[in-house]
């Protein structure tokens, strides 16, 4: 059996010993880190296309890895003192918060190069509609009597907002 296949089999057996919520958490982490990896590749290509020196791009990749490593050290100490479950919850909360900030920063950095449309339900209890105000330069479509999934609750209005964005861009 190949080393990759045996590693995968060993991982599946170990994951099978976890509870269903723990397995779902592992799946979410896998998907999140897969998305992060895709973002990193695209971001590096964006930097190269923007005319940055490949050495600069390499340093940004290295600094990201260094930041992850440096954050792991105090996280390990905190997990020993505070408990692993609490640290997982804290990490998930911080991760979500920083992703929202990263998205807003990236959109602001793009400026008018890419049209941005925020479609939000006014009754969204997961991420309040006020969050849409944090993205400078975005066109906002706040839909009344809609919660967290406007694309499912009012698909025609979301489609109209997307078509308007495309028309603005062309």
N, C-alpha and C positions, 0 to 999 in steps of 0.2 A: 504494500500500500504506500502511496506517495506521502511525503511529509505534509503536504497541504491537506490532503484528504484525511489523514489521521488527526491532524490538528482540528479540522472542522468537526470530525466525529467526536473527538474529546470535548470540544466546546458544546456541542449539542447535548451530550450526556450530562455535562455539568449544568447547563442551563435548564435541563429537564428536572433537576432536583429543586429548582426554585419554585416559589408560588406563582400563580398566574399573574398577579399584579407585578411581581418582580420581573417575570419574563416580558411583560408588556413594556415595562420601563427599559429593559435592555434593548428591545426592539426600537423604542423611541430614540434611545441614545445612538443606536446604530444608524438610524435614518438621519438624525441630526448631524452626526459626524460625517456621513456620506455627503450630505448637502454642504457642509462646511468645506469638505475637500474639493467639491466641484466649484464652490465660490472661490477658493484660493487659486485654483488653476485659472479661472476666468479673470480674477483680479490681477494675477501676474501677467496674463496676456494683455489686459487693459493697460497696465503700466508700460509694457514694452511698446504697445501701439501708440501710447502717449509720448513716446520718444525718450523714455528713461533708459539709462544705461543698464545693461544686464547685471552688472555688479550691484547696482542699487536694488534691483529686483531681488537678487539673491540675499542681500542684507535684510530686506523686509521679511522674507521667508524665515531667515535665521532668527530675527527678533521675535517673530510670532512663536517659534518653537521655544526660544529662551523664555518668553513670557509664560508659556504653558508649564515649562519645567519649574520656574521660580514660584508659580502659584501652587504647584503640587506639594512643595515642601511645607508651607504653613497649613495647607489643607489636611495633610497627613497628621500633623500634630493636633490640629483642631478636631479631627475625627476621633483620635484617641481620647481626647479630653471630653468632647461634647457628645460623641456617639455618631456612628456612621449614618444612621437613618436621618438624623437631624442635618448632618452635613450634605447628604444627597438632596434634601428638600431645599436647603439654603443654596446649594449649587444650581439647582434647577431654576430657582427664583432669580438668582443673579444672572444666569445664562439668558433667560428670557428678557430681562431688563436690558442687558448689554446688546442683545440682538436688535431690540427695538431702537436703541441709540445708534448702533452701527448702521442700520438701514436708513435712519433719518440723516446721518452724517454723509453717507454715500450719495443719497439723493441730492442733498445740498451741494456736494462737491461736483456733481454732474451739471448743476445749474440748468440752463435752458437747452443743453445738448440733448436731453431726453425728456419728452413731456411726461409729467407724472399726474395721474388722476387717483384720488383717494375716494373709494366708494365705501360708505360706512352706514350702518344702521344706527339711528338715533337712540334706540333702546338696547344697544349692545351692552350686556352686563359683563362680558369677558374682557373686552378692551374698550373702555369708554370712548365715545365719539370725540371727546375733547382731545384725545391723542392725535386725531387727524390734523389738528391745528399745529402740531409740532413739526410738520414737514413744510418748510418754507418753499414757496413757489409752486406748490401743488394745487391743482384744481380739485375742489372738494365737492362731492355729491353726497349729501347727508339725506338718507331716505327715512321718512317718518314711518312709525309703527313697524320697524324692522329691527331684528336683533343682530346676532353675530354673523349670520350667513345671508347677506343680501342677495348673493348669487343664486341661492336656493329659494329664498322667500319672494324675491321680485326679479326674476331673471331678465324680463324685458327692460326694466329700468337700468340694470347693470349693463346689459348689452348696448343700450343707447349711450351710456356714459363711455363705454369702450370705443364705440364707433365715433363719438365726438372727439375723443383723444386722438384716434387715428387720423381723422379729418384735419385736426389742428396740426398734426405732424407732417402732413403732406402738402 
